[in-house]
Amino acid sequence: MEVDVAIVGAGPAGSTLATLLARRGASVALIDRDRFPRDKLCGEFLSYDALPILQRFGIPLHGAPAITHCRVVGRRRSYEFDFPQAARGVSRRLLDDLLFRNAKAAGAQTLDACTVTSVSKNGLHTDREIRARVVVGGWGRWGRFDTQLGRAFVRDHTHRHFGFKRHYRPTENSKRQTIELYSFRRGYLGVSAIENGETNICGLVHADRLAGHKGRWEAFVDEIRHEEPRLDRMYARYEPAQEGFLSSEPVIFRARSAVESGIFMIGDASGVIDPLTGNGMAMAIQSALLIAPFVRLALSGKRQDAEVAYRQRHRDFFASRIRWSRRVAYVLSRPALLDAALSAGDFGGYLMRRTRATVDEISKLTDIEFAQ
């Protein structure tokens, strides 16, 4: 198969980019190892600064609850603040499937349940060779290709974390429009409503806290419930809606290049923001919006110019958010320090200003993309 662009990974970044390129006439292969619809580890909070492009695509989020404020729960104090605009609680199973089908409707060749065995800037191999003028990596926080490409962050063993999530149902009727953040030693939890009356409880923990657990997430959750009574009270309000936990490959908070060995990176493959911000899915969608003109520039024969320009644009747009997210995560994963921070000032305003774009910024980028 020969295409203009091959995109490896059909998450929010990959499917969004496939749609943007296909609607402008590029031949696109969008490839994912899973069969859709499928579940993914995620906080499943879609920030308001992602919504302009979904609205322009005409993608409805029926049943995905509006989330209008955030509550940060410390040991001795809590802090609540409103979002400038409503966000949405939506599972990856629903959102990724909507975006994947939208890419197909726009003209992209969609290949799910397709295993990629190797990648290079000229194409990739599945059960057949796919030649492409541009290859884009949208495989997430960690993939075998990161090792294959010799990316420096995979060798880091100091900044490794693991994520875990499970869907629950409230034990009493609730129409909460609040996302909650809870701190525990060396980690934290986010609690957010999603569609179908369910709630996603998703956590991140440093690898050094998991010694001896060996993937037994039930035991780990019991441990943090015992340590932190407010977590025990929170969990007592829910009953599991999924049989077990979903967990992640290592999440490594180290800088990574937006272009590696001639492959353009998007979403978490290009840079990981701390999940506490609730901006991961939004950044993935925004990275697709950001890269689309540079992919077209590469297709026009100006590949080196496109690589240099995209690296700089990605850095300008996302690097500061990622840095600040790690500073906030340092506080949130230390309960005593969090209590001090919550008494110090405008925690919510600080978090919003430092870790996301404004709706106006994204609306302007979307208008430019769709005007051409």
Secondary structure, 3 states (H helix, E strand, C coil): CEEEEEEECCCHHHHHHHHHHHCCCCCEEEECCCCCCCCCCCCCEECHHHHHHHHHHCCCCCCCCEEEEEEEECCCCEEEEEEEEEEEECCHHHHHHHHHHHHHHHCCEEECCCCCCEEECCEEECCCEEEEEEEEECCCCCCHHHHHCCCHHHHCCCCEEEEEEEEEEECCCCCCCEEEEEEECCEEEEEEECCCCCEEEEEEEEHHHCCCCCCCHHHHHHHHHHHCHHHHHHHCCEEECCCCCEECCCEECCCCCCEECCEEECHHHCCCCCHHHCCHHHHHHHHHHHHHHHHHHHHCCCHHHHHHHHHHHHHHHHHHHHHHHHHHHHHHCCHHHHHHHHCCCCHHHHHHHHHCCCHHHHHHHHHHHHHC
